[in-house]
Amino acid sequence: MSDAVVAGGFVWLAGQIAEATVGQSVAAQTREALGFVDEFLGKAGTDRSRIVTATIWLTDMATFAEMNAVWEAWLAPGCAPARATVEVRLASPGHDVEIMIVAAL
């Protein structure tokens, strides 16, 4: 699996999950996952202001407001992408949020 693929003027990121904050709050996991998003976007030569779409998976939709507060604070002003947020069971216990991004270069 690739962490990121660059093609056709875009970068597609694999779903980003927490590592150090597994089992902690959804806010903590969201902040960490978004840190990985920033890292991979930077390596591809772009940034969060160029995100065109995002998919966010939560293990419990009751944590939507907690995740969304972190997301809203992280977004570049005036650059909200198209986004879907859905409730799922993630592959690894303790992971409560996963974020996948597509951004323009």
C-alpha positions as CSV (number, residue, x, y, z in Angstrom):
1,M,0.0,0.0,0.0
2,S,1.2,3.5,-0.8
3,D,0.9,6.3,1.7
4,A,0.4,8.7,-1.2
5,V,0.1,8.6,-5.0
6,V,0.8,11.6,-7.2
7,A,-0.8,11.6,-10.7
8,G,-2.6,13.9,-13.0
9,G,-1.9,17.0,-10.9
10,F,-3.3,15.5,-7.7
11,V,-2.1,13.6,-4.7
12,W,-4.2,10.9,-3.2
13,L,-3.5,10.0,0.4
14,A,-4.2,6.6,1.9
15,G,-6.4,6.7,5.0
16,Q,-4.4,8.4,7.8
17,I,-4.8,7.0,11.4
18,A,-3.3,7.8,14.7
19,E,-0.2,6.0,16.0
20,A,0.8,7.5,19.3
21,T,-2.8,8.4,20.4
22,V,-4.5,5.1,19.7
23,G,-7.1,4.5,22.3
24,Q,-7.2,8.2,23.3
25,S,-10.0,10.7,22.4
26,V,-11.3,11.2,18.9
27,A,-9.9,14.8,19.1
28,A,-6.4,13.5,19.9
29,Q,-6.6,10.9,17.1
30,T,-7.9,13.5,14.6
31,R,-5.1,15.9,15.4
32,E,-2.5,13.2,15.0
33,A,-4.0,11.9,11.7
34,L,-4.2,15.5,10.4
35,G,-0.5,15.9,11.3
36,F,0.2,13.0,9.0
37,V,-1.9,14.6,6.3
38,D,0.2,17.7,6.5
39,E,3.4,15.7,6.3
40,F,2.4,13.7,3.2
41,L,0.9,16.8,1.5
42,G,4.2,18.6,2.1
43,K,6.2,15.8,0.7
44,A,4.1,15.9,-2.4
45,G,4.6,19.7,-2.8
46,T,1.2,20.8,-1.7
47,D,-0.7,21.8,1.4
48,R,-4.1,21.7,3.2
49,S,-5.3,24.8,1.2
50,R,-5.3,22.6,-1.9
51,I,-7.5,19.8,-0.6
52,V,-10.4,19.1,-3.0
53,T,-12.1,16.2,-1.2
54,A,-11.9,14.3,2.1
55,T,-13.5,11.2,3.5
56,I,-13.6,10.7,7.2
57,W,-14.5,7.5,8.9
58,L,-15.6,7.4,12.6
59,T,-16.3,4.3,14.7
60,D,-19.1,6.2,16.5
61,M,-21.1,9.1,14.9
62,A,-21.7,10.4,18.4
63,T,-18.0,11.7,18.2
64,F,-18.7,13.7,15.1
65,A,-18.8,17.1,16.9
66,E,-15.5,16.3,18.7
67,M,-13.8,15.3,15.4
68,N,-15.4,18.2,13.5
69,A,-14.1,20.8,16.0
70,V,-10.5,19.7,15.3
71,W,-11.1,19.5,11.6
72,E,-12.6,23.0,11.4
73,A,-9.7,24.5,13.4
74,W,-7.2,22.7,11.1
75,L,-8.7,23.7,7.7
76,A,-7.1,26.6,5.8
77,P,-9.5,29.6,6.0
78,G,-11.9,29.7,3.0
79,C,-10.6,26.3,1.7
80,A,-13.2,23.8,2.9
81,P,-13.2,20.8,0.6
82,A,-16.1,18.5,-0.4
83,R,-16.3,16.0,2.5
84,A,-18.1,12.8,3.5
85,T,-18.1,11.5,7.1
86,V,-19.4,8.0,7.8
87,E,-19.6,5.6,10.7
88,V,-17.8,2.3,10.2
89,R,-15.9,-0.4,12.1
90,L,-12.2,0.3,11.5
91,A,-9.6,-2.5,11.1
92,S,-7.7,-1.9,14.2
93,P,-9.1,-1.8,17.8
94,G,-8.5,1.6,19.4
95,H,-8.6,3.5,16.2
96,D,-11.7,5.7,16.1
97,V,-11.0,8.0,13.2
98,E,-9.4,7.6,9.7
99,I,-9.0,10.4,7.2
100,M,-8.4,10.1,3.4
101,I,-7.6,13.2,1.4
102,V,-7.2,14.2,-2.3
103,A,-5.4,17.5,-3.0
104,A,-4.4,19.4,-6.1
105,L,-0.7,20.0,-6.6
